[in-house]
């Protein structure tokens, strides 16, 4: 809600029934998890087509 939809921290915290501090903590952990997953995901091979042959 905060990063994608641009809602304020207070609005997100209220919608989730959390304090602002708790919402910030959860958002920090979620961002770290996404960063970790993106960093550890191998990049797809470049070039070629679906069967692996280069045209």
KAGI-V690579 format. One record per residue. RES is the residue in one small letter. PHI is phi in degrees with one decimal (999 if undefined). NEAR is the number of other ideal C-beta (glycine too) atoms within 10 Angstrom. D_FIRST is the distance of its C-alpha to the first C-alpha in Angstrom with 2 decimals. Layout:
res:RES phi:PHI near:NEAR d_first:D_FIRST
res:RES phi:PHI near:NEAR d_first:D_FIRST
This chain:
res:x phi:999 near:15 d_first:0.00
res:x phi:-77.8 near:16 d_first:3.78
res:x phi:-75.7 near:11 d_first:5.89
res:x phi:-88.2 near:6 d_first:5.67
res:x phi:-93.3 near:8 d_first:4.94
res:x phi:78.2 near:8 d_first:6.39
res:x phi:-69.4 near:14 d_first:5.86
res:x phi:-69.9 near:11 d_first:8.52
res:x phi:-58.7 near:14 d_first:8.97
res:x phi:-63.2 near:10 d_first:11.11
res:x phi:-64.6 near:14 d_first:8.98
res:x phi:-65.5 near:19 d_first:6.46
res:x phi:-58.7 near:21 d_first:9.87
res:x phi:-61.9 near:14 d_first:11.54
res:x phi:-63.9 near:11 d_first:9.50
res:x phi:-92.4 near:12 d_first:10.12
res:x phi:69.9 near:8 d_first:13.58
res:x phi:-120.5 near:14 d_first:13.64
res:x phi:-74.3 near:11 d_first:15.22
res:x phi:-61.4 near:13 d_first:13.55
res:x phi:-62.3 near:10 d_first:15.71
res:x phi:-66.0 near:12 d_first:14.73
res:x phi:-63.3 near:21 d_first:10.96
res:x phi:-63.4 near:15 d_first:12.13
res:x phi:-63.6 near:12 d_first:14.52
res:x phi:-64.7 near:14 d_first:12.32
res:x phi:-64.5 near:16 d_first:10.02
res:x phi:-60.5 near:10 d_first:13.45
res:x phi:-64.8 near:10 d_first:14.85
res:x phi:-65.5 near:12 d_first:12.23
res:x phi:-63.1 near:12 d_first:12.75
res:x phi:-63.1 near:10 d_first:16.44
res:x phi:-63.9 near:10 d_first:16.59
res:x phi:-62.6 near:11 d_first:15.22
res:x phi:-57.2 near:10 d_first:17.69
res:x phi:-63.0 near:10 d_first:20.41
res:x phi:-66.1 near:9 d_first:19.98
res:x phi:-67.2 near:8 d_first:20.04
res:x phi:-63.6 near:7 d_first:22.98
res:x phi:-91.7 near:7 d_first:24.91
res:x phi:-89.1 near:8 d_first:24.54
res:x phi:-65.2 near:5 d_first:27.79
res:x phi:-74.3 near:5 d_first:27.80
res:x phi:-66.3 near:6 d_first:29.37
res:x phi:-61.3 near:7 d_first:32.97
res:x phi:-96.9 near:5 d_first:33.58
res:x phi:77.9 near:8 d_first:36.16
res:x phi:77.8 near:11 d_first:37.88
res:x phi:-120.3 near:8 d_first:36.74
res:x phi:-59.7 near:5 d_first:35.51
res:x phi:-92.0 near:5 d_first:38.87
res:x phi:87.8 near:8 d_first:38.94
res:x phi:-89.8 near:8 d_first:41.73
res:x phi:-90.2 near:6 d_first:41.75
res:x phi:-104.3 near:5 d_first:42.88
